[in-house]
Amino acid sequence: DGGITQSPKYLFRKEGQNVTLSCEQNLNHDAMYWYRQDPGQGLRLIYYSQIVNDFQKGDIAEGYSVSREKKESFPLTVTSAQKNPTAFYLCASSINANSGANVLTFGAGSRLTVL
Amino acid sequence: GQNIDQPTEMTATEGAIVQINCTYQTSGFNGLFWYQQHAGEAPTFLSYNVLDGLEEKGRFSSFLSRSKGYSYLLLKELQMKDSASYLCAVMDSNYQLIWGAGTKLIIKP
């Protein structure tokens, strides 16, 4: 079955450590996204990528980094520069980024807690 | 600025009907989406409206009025499994999605 796989589901990090969240899709989608979800707030876009080897900053990119070396993979690194990293992180993909009916398929999410 | 407003929480009874409203102010409009999200899980797509009017999909319907910047999601014959958060999102003129904070729907027997 096609879908998006995120790992790990739960992650604990000490302050000062970088962590990388994995996101893999087998939907053959061109576009991939990383969102952060905090209680009482809408989803906030961290980074997105429309094609391989290209990505753009979203609204809250500071303290995060990404790569898109393969169409299927879009890992997110949460660096020590991110001041408040505890959150639920959602990866998503879509057929392409620049169309109106741009339905997103989401992964199951990764919950990061900083100790 | 761009803004999406929806109620924080609603309660309804099993078997009843509930309407979840969403109002928006965005830079341009390329469509409005509704997603369902059960606690701790991924959002899943429910509906997409780009033209005014009502779109019906089984027990769920979504309405759009572009002139009023308003949409609602109508859920009929409520079931316990409909307990979830419902997210409203608008695609602006740059094809960026602007998300509301979500409405937590609690279904009581």
Interface residues (C-beta under 8 A of the other chain):
Chain A: G40 Q41 G42 L43 R44 L45 F88 L90 A97 N98 S99 G100 A101 N102 V103 L104 T105 F106 G107 A108 G109 R111
Chain B: I4 T8 N30 G31 F33 Y35 G40 E41 A42 P43 T44 F45 Y48 V50 L87 A89 M91 Y95 Q96 L97 I98 W99 G100 A101 G102
